[in-house]
Amino acid sequence: ADVVTYNTMVAVHAAAGNIEAAEEWFSRLRERFGGDICLGGAVYTSLITCCAKNKQVNRAEKWLWAALEDPGAGSTSLWWFNPVIKSYVRAKELDKAAKWIERIEGGEVISPN
């Protein structure tokens, strides 16, 4: 299988709300191709969105930081931040949502890729 197949499996399981399976396919992807592969942002968007929609915002944040730290993720995408910020707003944790917005506005989390 190629990178596209693995990315597709992550996306399919994430869309179905199966976080564990999506993360398992991501692990398989990393095992098969290593850490230097250019994943693009879509695989991270799927994981972050899936976790956030399933009210696992801490897990979504974990994936958000992973995307920000992964040079293979490509350019920073606001699609990564939106599910996390929305989750905090829905949970009425406005201070945490504001902190992410401040990080974005301050350029703290925008990668130079």
PyMOL commands that set and color helices and strands:
alter all, ss='L'
color gray80, all
select helices_A, chain A and resi 3-15+19-33+42-53+57-69+71-73+78-90+94-105
alter helices_A, ss='H'
color red, helices_A
deselect
rebuild
show_as cartoon
